[in-house]
Amino acid sequence: MNKEELKNYLPHREPMLLVDEIEIDQDGTGHAKYLIKEDEFFCRGHFPGNPIVPGVIQLEIMAQSCALLVKDDIAGKKTLYSGISNARFKGIVKPGDLCEITTRLTSKRGRLYFCSAELKVDGKLCCKGDLSFALID
């Protein structure tokens, strides 16, 4: 799925749409990508002269990628974080980096979805965590 197709499922729009593409395997594993552009709003002040992608933005990239695992369930609904646990930041993400995100749905309870995610750059783990979200009408 490319960025325009993603807009059929995610309510996010630029500059907060943080997934460029995703493929979902037969086993339900998601493989998403997002290229950090030089002019991203979140890098301008974090930090001038040495821009680094904030950890919360890395988590948002992973969260949007997780929501796409259940794209058929989210059409017409809003996805809202309900939890973040075991988040770890292992490396720095900078403008020009291509983030490769791997996501897995681990369980579901009613309108709550639980996922695990990893964000890598050049094969190096930069961020990982367990994310949960709720679907709201």
C-alpha positions in Angstrom: 0.0 0.0 0.0 1.4 3.4 -0.9 0.8 6.7 0.9 -2.3 7.7 -1.0 -3.9 4.3 -0.3 -3.0 4.6 3.4 -5.2 7.7 3.6 -8.2 5.4 3.0 -7.6 3.9 6.4 -5.6 6.3 8.6 -7.2 9.6 9.6 -3.7 11.3 9.7 -2.7 13.8 7.1 0.6 15.6 6.4 2.6 16.6 8.3 1.4 13.9 10.8 1.0 11.0 8.4 4.2 9.1 9.2 4.0 6.0 7.0 5.0 6.1 3.4 4.2 2.5 2.5 3.3 -0.9 4.1 3.1 -4.5 3.1 1.4 -7.0 5.3 2.5 -10.7 5.1 0.1 -13.6 5.1 1.0 -14.3 8.7 -0.2 -10.7 9.6 3.3 -9.2 10.1 3.5 -5.6 8.8 6.6 -4.1 7.1 6.3 -0.3 6.8 8.7 2.4 5.7 9.0 6.1 6.4 11.7 8.3 5.1 12.6 11.1 7.5 12.8 14.2 5.3 15.2 17.1 5.9 12.5 19.6 6.6 10.3 17.6 9.1 8.7 20.0 11.6 9.8 17.9 14.5 13.5 18.1 13.6 13.7 21.9 13.2 14.0 22.6 16.9 15.2 19.2 18.1 18.1 20.1 17.9 19.3 23.0 15.7 22.5 22.1 13.9 22.1 18.5 14.9 18.6 17.3 14.2 17.4 14.1 15.9 13.9 12.5 15.6 12.2 12.7 19.0 11.4 9.4 20.6 7.7 10.2 20.8 7.7 10.6 17.0 9.4 7.3 16.6 6.6 5.8 18.7 4.0 7.5 16.6 5.6 6.1 13.4 5.3 2.6 15.0 1.8 3.3 16.2 0.5 4.3 12.8 2.2 1.2 11.3 0.5 -1.0 13.9 -3.0 0.5 13.2 -2.6 -0.5 9.5 -2.4 -4.2 10.6 -6.2 -4.0 11.2 -7.0 -1.6 8.3 -10.3 -3.3 7.6 -11.4 -2.7 11.1 -10.3 1.0 11.3 -12.1 2.4 8.3 -14.3 5.2 9.5 -13.0 5.1 13.0 -10.3 6.9 15.0 -7.4 5.0 16.5 -6.3 6.4 19.9 -3.3 5.2 21.9 -4.4 3.3 25.0 -0.9 2.3 26.1 2.8 2.2 25.5 5.0 -0.3 27.4 8.5 -1.6 27.3 9.6 1.2 25.0 13.3 1.3 24.5 15.4 3.7 22.4 18.5 2.0 21.1 19.8 4.4 18.4 19.5 7.8 16.9 17.2 8.6 14.0 18.2 11.6 11.8 16.8 13.3 8.7 17.6 11.3 5.6 17.2 8.0 7.4 14.8 5.4 6.0 12.9 3.9 8.9 11.8 0.3 8.5 9.1 -0.8 10.9 8.1 -4.3 11.7 4.8 -4.8 13.5 2.8 -7.7 14.9 -0.7 -7.9 16.4 -0.3 -9.8 19.6 -3.9 -9.8 20.9 -7.3 -8.1 20.7 -10.0 -7.5 23.4 -13.1 -5.9 22.1 -12.1 -2.5 20.6 -8.6 -2.7 22.1 -5.7 -4.0 20.0 -2.2 -4.9 21.3 0.9 -4.9 19.1 4.6 -5.1 19.2 6.8 -3.0 17.0 10.4 -2.4 16.0 11.9 0.6 14.1 15.2 0.0 12.4 17.5 2.2 10.3 20.0 0.3 8.0 19.2 -2.9 9.9 20.1 -1.3 13.3 17.4 -1.4 16.0 16.6 2.2 17.0 13.3 1.8 18.9 11.0 -1.0 20.0 8.0 -1.3 22.2 4.5 -2.7 22.9 1.7 -0.5 21.8 -2.0 -0.6 22.3 -4.8 1.4 20.8 -8.6 1.6 20.9 -11.0 2.1 18.0 -13.4 5.0 18.5 -16.5 5.7 16.4 
